[in-house]
Amino acid sequence: MSGFRWFRRAAPLAGLLALLLWPGAGARAADAFTPAQRAEIVQIVRQALKQDPSILRDAVAAMQQDDAAKQADAQAMAIAAQKAALLGPASPFAGNPAAKVTLIEFFDVRCPYCRQMEPDMAKLLAQDHDLRIIYKDLPILGPPSVLASRALLAAQRQGKYLPMRSLLMADPPQIDMAMVQAAAAKLGLDWPRLRKDMQSSAVSDQIRANLALARALKIDGTPAFVLGDTLIPGAIGMADLQQAIAAQRKAGG
């Protein structure tokens, strides 16, 4: 019996297959085993797959679970590193400012999925009085999106971010200056001031900061949500969102 037979008896066959398939496993195995032992691993796996092909499925599932765990850990670390930027007081928000749970939404006013979720988000705020939603304008869908973000952040300086957001989210997606001016008039905003603030360095800096934050968190589309130390990419159903918020609340916010 070879000196490797103890490993053959102790290790699950799916684990042996994972050893062969895992990225970089070949290099690690070369350090851990002799060529003869590695050849024996290959033979064991080959014979086992003939008898039970489900071993391959189990090995792939194990690798996927490990990859998902590593990705979640990396996301949590990135979120922790950007906590100050995520929760900064300059960010517009809706809901209870003293809420135990904060949901951060990266959105583009013109994004069809963001618009699709908007009724559910409004319903969520109406039903949950211990929730704060922080908005991160992420204009990634071209110049009209940038224009809309500038209008929103300029309106924030007149205390009208949320009403302006509601109007622009309901307008046709090809937002232009005439639509912004009409919304400003409807809200009673100081139009010359709004137009000036839209081009201000402060608004430009805020947009650049949001884009940099998204890059740091590897957000490449909208909507995207940050809840606790978890990144939730893409649109999510109302029930799933409520469940995630409830779990975060149970975990202590």
N, C-alpha and C positions, 0 to 999 in steps of 0.2 A: 504493500500500500504506500503510495507516495506521501510526502510530508504535507501535501495539499488536501488530502482526503478529509481532514478535520473540518476544513472550510466548506467542502462539498456537503458535508452532513449538516453543518450549522447554518449556512446561508440559504435563504429562500431563493428558488430559481429565478423569480422575477427580479430579485436583487442582483443576481449574476448578470442577467440580461441588461439591466440598467447600467451596470458597471461597464459593459461594452458599448452601450449606446450613448451614454451621457457625454456632453461636450467636454473634451479634455480628459475623459476617463482613460483613454488609451495611454496618455502620458503618465497619469497617476498609477495605472496598473503596471506599466513598465517599471516603475520604481518599486512597487510593492511585491511583484511576483516575477519568477523566473520565466523564460520563454516556454519551458515545458508546462509550468503551472498555467500560464495563460492559454496555451493550446488545450489544456484539459478543460478550462472554463468554456472555451468555444465548443468543445465536443459535448460537454454536459448540456449546454444550452441548445445545441442543435438536436440532440436526442430528445430533450424535454419538449421542444417546440413541436416535434413530430407527434408526440403523445398528447400534448395539451397546448394548442395554439393560444389559449386564453392567457398564457403566461406573457405573451407579447403585449396584450392589452393592459395587463396589470403593470408591466414595466413602464409602458408609455404613460399610464395614469400616474404612476409614482413620480416620474420626471415632471409631468405637468403640475402636479401638486407642489413639488419643490420649487419649480419656477414661479408659480403663483405666490408662494410664501415669500420668496426672495423679492419679488416685485412689490408685494404689499409692504414689506419691511423697508424697502428703498423709498416708496411713496411716503410712508409715515415719517421717515427721517427727513425727506425733502420738505414735507409740510411743517414739521417742527422747526426746521431751519428758517422757514419763511413766515413763521407765526406772526411776527410784528407787522409785516407787510400785509398779510391776509386780514388782520383785525384792526388795522390802522384807523384812527378816528376820522381821517379825511374821507373814508369810503362812505358813499351813500347807503342807507339801509331802510328797511321797512320792518314793522313789528315792534316787539317789546325790547327797548334798549337794555333792559336788565335781565333779559331772558337767560335761562340756564343753557339753552341750546342755540348755537349759531350755525346757520347754513349759509355757505358762501356760494354765490352763483356767478360763474363766468358766462357772459352772454353777448350776443350780437343782436341789436335791435331788428335786423333784417333776417336773422336766422329763422327759417320756417319751423324748426323743431322748438326753438325758444318760444316762438309765438304760439305754437300748438300747446305748450305746457303752461302758458300764462294763466288760463282760467283755473287750472288746478293749483297753481301757486297762490293765486288770490284766495281761493277757497281754503287752502292750507293756513294762510295767515288769519283768515276770518275764524277758523275753528280752533286754532292753537294759539293761545295767548301767552305761551311761554316759549316763544320762538322769535328769533331775529334773523332776517335774511339780509346779508351784505351783498351788494351788487358790484361786480367788477366788469366794467365796460371793456369788451374785447372786440374791437372793430376789425374783423378779419375777412369781411366779404366785399372789400373794395371801397372806393371813395365815398359812395353814399353812406356806408357804415361809419366811416370816419366822421363825416359831417354830422350824422345822428349822435355819435358819442360826444362830439364837441358841443352840440346843442344841449345834451343832457347835463354834462358837467358844468356848462355855463349856467344852465337853469338852476343847478344846485346852489350856486352862489346867490340866487335870489329866493332860495327856499322852495323851489318848485321842481325838484328832480323827479319825484314820484309822479306828479300829474303830467309832466312832460313825457316821461317814460310811457305812461299809459296811452297817451295820445299817439306817440310815434309808433308804438307797438301795434296800434290799431290801424294806422295809416297804411296805404300801399307801400310795399317794400322799397320801391325806387324813390327814396327820400331825397328831396332837393331843398334848396334854400327857401323857396316859396312856401313849401309845406311847413318848414320850421317857423317861418314868420307867422303863418296862419295859426300855428299852435301857440306861439308866444302871445299873439293877440287874444286868443281865446282864454289864456291863463292870466291875462293882465300883466304880462312881464314888460319890463323896460327894454324895448327892442334895441335901441342903440347900444345900451350896456351889454345886452346878451350877445349881440353881434361882435362887439369888441372882445368880450370874455372868451368867445369861441376861438379866437385867434391868439389868445394869451399864452405865454410860456407856461403858466401854471397848469392850464388844461392840457397842453401838449405833454408836459412832464408826467401828468397823471396817466395819460393814455400810454406813454412809453413805459411807465412803471408797471401798469397792468400787463402789457405785452411781455415784459421781462419776467414778471411773476409767473405768467402762463408757461413761458419757456422753462423756467426753473422747475416747474411741477410737471413738465412734459405734457401739457395740455395742448392738443393740436386741433381742437374743434369745439363747437358750442352746441348745446349747453354743456357745461361741466360743473360739478358741484364738489365742494370740500365740506365734509362733515366730520368733525373731530380730527382723527389722523387718517381719514380715508378719502380717497379721490373717487368720485362716481362720474365716469365719463358718459356723455350722451344723455338723451331723453330717458326719463324714468317714470313709470306709472305712479299715480297718486298713492295707491295702496303700498307699493314698495317703498316709496319715499316716506310715508308715515311710519312704516315698520322700521326703517333705518333711523329715523328721528327718535322713535320710542326706545330703540336699543341704545342710542347715544345718550338719551336722558337717563336710562337705567344705569349706564356706565358712569354717570356723574357729570354729563355735559361735555 
